[in-house]
Amino acid sequence: MTTVTIEVADIEATKRRTKGAFHGEAQGCFITFPSYEDLWATLTGNRWGILKVMTGAGPLGVRELARRVGRDVKGVHTDAQALVACGVLDKTDDGKLVFPYYEVRMEIVLKAA
């Protein structure tokens, strides 16, 4: 089972992880945002609902996804396209949506200013 960690990290942390991967160090799967503002702007409540339904579900068409989340097709299509555009969701060759993970972890760190 594949787990993805959704996090906020600066470019230097991302470069370190990439360098480690090139040296054969296992890194795991990450979806990284440059700021918490970008994370929350991208993963809105409706879009988080899409990820919840798609986790472990395999490829889904937009209509089936809309049925599962209980929303209209147009709204789900708009949200799904936004998630595809930023690399959170993938598309298959036949146009279905894929979120290839069975577990999602959120890493949120707040530090004193």
N, C-alpha and C positions, 0 to 999 in steps of 0.2 A: 504494500500500500504506500502510495506516495503522499507525502505531506508537503505543503507549501507554507512558507512563513511570509506574512505581509508585514512590512516594516517601513520605517523612515530611516534613511542613511544618507550621509553626504557622499560626494563623489570619491573622496579618498578611501572611505570604508569599502565602497563598491570596487575600486581599483585593487585594494588589498585582497578582497575575496577572489577577484578575477585572476590575479597573479598567483594566488594559492592554487586555484583550479588548474592553471597551466603547469604547475609543479606537481600535479597529481594528488593534491589534497582534496578530499571529499568536501563539498560545500553545502549540499542539500539544494532545495529549490526555494527561490526567493522571488517575491514581487516587491520591488523597492520603489518608494516614492521619495522625492527630494525634500518634502516638507509635510508636516501634519495637515496644513491647509490644503495641499494638493491631494493627500490621501482622502480627507473627508469630502472634498469637492468631487472626487471620482467615485468613491464608494458611498454613495448616498443610500438612504434606507431602501429605496426600491432596487437599486443595483446590488446591495447586500443580499436582498431577498432572492435575486437571480442567482447569485453565487451559492447561497444555501441550497437552492433546488438543484443546481448543476453539480454540486460536489458529489462525486461518485456516480453520477447518472449516465455518463457517456454522452455521445453526440445527440443533440436535440435540435429540432427545427424551431423556428420562432413561434409558430402557432402552438406547438406542444408546450413550449416553455411558458407562453402566456397563459395557457390553460392551467399549468401546474402552479404558477404564482398567483393566479386569480386576477389577472390584469388584462387590459385591452392589448391587442397585437401591436398597434402602432406605438404605444408607449414602451412596450417591451423591446420592440425593434430599435427604437431610438436609444434606449439604455444599453442594449446589447452592442450596438454599433460603437458607442462611446467606450465600452469595455474592451472591444476588439481593437479600437484605435490606439488605446494606451497599453495593449499587450496583456491585459488580464485574461481575456478570452481568446481562443483561437477559432478559426473556421476550417472545416473540412473542405475537400475538393468539391463536394456536392452542396456546399453552403450551410451545413449544419454548424451549430455552435458547440464548442468543446471547452470544458474546464477539467483538465486531466488529473485532478487531484482527489484523494479520498478523505483528506483532512486539511483544515486550514487553521493556522495559528497566527495570532496577531501579536506582534511585539511592539508594545508601547512603553516608552521610557520618558518620564518627566523628570527634569533636573532643576534644581534651584538656579535662578538667573544669576 
